[in-house]
Amino acid sequence: ALRGKAIVLMGKNTMMRKAIRGHLEKNPDLERLLPHIKQNVGFVFTKEDLSEIRDLLLANKVKAPAKAGALAPLNVIVPAQNTGMGPEKTSFFQALQIPTKITKGTIEIIQDVHLIKAGEKVGMSEATLLNMLKISPFTYGLVIQKVYDSGSVFSPEILDITDDDIKKTFMSGVMNVAAVCLEIGYPTVASVPHSIVNGMKNLLAVAAVTDITFKEAEMIKEYLADPSKFAAAAPAASDAPAAAAAAAPAAAEEEEEEEDDDMGFGLFD
């Protein structure tokens, strides 16, 4: 899956540290990788999009059988099934407390069994059973520990940050700066548009109660001089409730007429 897109390099930690130290004169930023070269690690070199390579690495996993003594990375549940084994294996299942029955000369597991819990060591009996049933419950693959790009080392979760997330965080910061600047009266690029709007509101308020006028205040003065224009501006808002009120009495009258008609019939008509 990574052919032509990335190169995976595995090796001894001492050799990888030595190779990196040999390039520190040309690229001193590589020294930031040294503290992370421990335990069983390797390198993936690529010039492609880091998020795409990360997804390819995580998707490339191989099934592996359970081995005795290994720590289980997840819960292992044996599903109800016909094992195809003969009755002579019944004692083996009984030792693991797995409910079974004999069906047509073979052992059948009658219900799902939670065999191994995550974090527990796999026992010899559990590993043998899973191998007999040809169940490979575990998967193995590469796990990304750190990402190195342009001299910076960061966690792989950073790759999940999108442009929209950055824009949202930036705008939240701008809003906070504008709020603080408006509160303390300190003009900045973020607060000036709000200051202009607030100033215009104050001018309109002064014009509404005085004889001072300007182009933007003419509409307000016109409405204040003739309040009937307020009702003409939104006729739909007043017509809708009136129509609903008129429809309700009409429906009530129809129900009363139907009841009167019923009362006109006798019991034996």
N, C-alpha and C positions, 0 to 999 in steps of 0.2 A: 504493500500500500504506500510505502514511503519511497519507493524506487523513483529516482529522478527528482525528488522533492527534498529529501533530507538524508543525512548520513548518521548512522548510529555507531558510536565508538565506545567500546567497553575495554577495561584494562585494570591493571593493579593501581591502587591509589597512589603508591609511592612514585610509580612511573608517570602518572598523569600530573602529579604535583611538580615533578622535575621538568616535564615538558613545558608547563605553564611558567615556571620560574625562568626558563631559558628565553621566554619572549617578553619578560617584564620590561626590558630596556626599550623595546619598540612600543609596547602597549602596557603601561603601568596599571591600567584599570583592571587587567586580568587578575591582579592580586586579590580582588574581591571574591574570586571564585574559590580560593584556597580553603577558607574555613568550611566550605560546604562539601569538600571532597572527603567523605568519611562513610564507612560501612560499604554496602554494595551499590555503587553508583556508576553512572556512565554519562556520556555527553551525546546530544543530538544537535548536529549542525545543520542549519538551513538558512536560505535566503527568501523563503516563501513567507506567507502570512502566518504569524505565530499561532493565532487562534485555530487556523485550519490544521496545522501540524499537531497541535495539542489534541484536537478532536480525533485525528487519525491514530495517534498513539494510544489514547484511551479506548478507542473502539477495537483495537487489535489485541484481543485476548485469546488465550488457548485454554481449553478445558484440561483439567488435571485430576487424576484419581486421588482419593484420600490416602494419606500415608500415616501409619501409626507414629504417634509422638508429635505430629505437627499441630499447630494451633489453627483451629477452624476460623476462617475469616467471616463466616456467615452461618446461619442456622441450616441444618441439613434435615430435610423431611423425606422419609421414604413413603412414596404413595402406595395406596392399596392396589394390589396387582397379583396376577398369577405368576409365581416365580419360575415355574417349569421344573422345579427340583423335586426329587423323590421324597417320600415320607421319612426316609432315614435322616434327613436334615432337620426334622422337627425340633429335636433337643437344642440345636444351635439357635433357633429362633426363640425358644422358650428361655434360654439363658439371657437373651437381650430383652425379654419381656415384650415380645412382638406377638400380638394376637394373630393366630393363623387357623386355617382349617384345610382339610384334605378335599380337593375337588378333582374328580376323575384321575386319581392316582398322583396328583401333584399338590404341592403346598401353595396355598393362596393366602396373601396378607389381606385381612378383611377390613382394615381401616388405616388411614394415614398415621404414621408414627414419627414423632419428633425425636430423631436419633441423636443428633449432636447440636449443642447450643454454641452460638458464636463466642469465641474466646476460650473455649475448652480444648483440651488436648484430645486428639483422636486416639481412641483405644485400638488395640490389635483386633478385637472382635468386630468393632464397628467398621474398621478399614477392610477386614476380610469380607464382611457382609456386602458392603458397597461394591467391592470388586466382583463378588459372585453375581450380584444383580446388574453388573456392568453400568453402574452409576458413577459418573465423574462430577461430583458436586462443586468442586472448586475451579476457579479460573486464575490464570497467572498472566500478568502483563506489566508494562512499564507504568510507573507512577511519577508524575512530574513533581519534583521538589522545589526547584527554583528556576527562574527565567533570567537569562543574561541578555541585555540588549543595549547597545550604545554606551557601554561602561556602567550600566546600572543593573543591580541584582534585585529582583522583586518576586513576590509570590505569584503563582499562576492564576489566582483569582482576579488579578488586575486585568487579565486578558478578557474578562467578561464585561468590563466597563465599555459601554458604547458611546458614540458621539452625543446621543440624546441625554445620557446620564451626565456627561460633562457639562452640556449646555444647561441642564436643569440645576445642577449644583452651582454653576456660575451665576445664573439668574437669581438664585436664592441669596447668594452673597451680595449681589447688586441691590436687591430689595432691602437687605439688612443695612447696607451702607447708606442707602437713601433715607431709611427711617431714622437712623442715628443723626444724619446731617440735618434733616428737617427739625428734629427735636432740639438740637443745640444751635440751630441757625447758622450752620457752616455750609456754604454753597459748594457743591461738587458737580461733576458731569452727571452723576447718578441722580442727584436731588434737584437740579435746575428745572427739568421738565415739570416736576411736581410743584415746585415753587411758582412757576409761571401759571399753572392751572389754578393754584390757590389764590394767587394775586388777581387773576381774572374773576374768580368768584367774589372776592372782596370788592372789586370795582363794580360788578353787577349789583351787589347788595347796596352799595352807596348810591348808584344811579337809580335804584328802585325807590328809594325814599327821598330823593332830592330832585331838583330840576336839571341836574347834569345829565347829558345824554351823549351817546356815541353809537356807532353803527351796531355793535354787538348787543347794546342794551335796548334798542328800539323795539324788538319783539317782546321783551319782558314788560316794557312800559305799555305796549299795545294791549297785552293781556290784562294788565292791572287796570287799565282804563275801561275795558269792556269785558267783565268776567264771563259773559255768556259765550265767549269764544272757547272757553275751557270745555264747555259741554259739547260744542260742535266739533272739537278736536277728536273726541272718542265716542261717536254715536253707537258703535257696535257694542261697547261695554255696557251701555244702559239698555239696549234693545233686547239682548239675550235673556236677562232675568225676567223682563216683562213678558216675553214670549213664553217662557217656562211657566210663569204664574197664570197666564191665560189658558195654557193647555191643561193645567191641573184642575181648574173648576169645570172645564168642558168634560173631562174624563169622569169627574164625580157625578155630573148631571146624567151622563149616559148610564152609569151604574144604577142610579136611583130609578130611571125609567125602566130598566130591565127588571128591577125588583117589583115595581108596581105592576108590570105586565104579568109576572108570576102569580101575584096575589089575586088576579082576576079569574083564575081557573079554580073550579070546585074539585073536591076530592074524587067525585064519581063521574066527571066529564070525560 
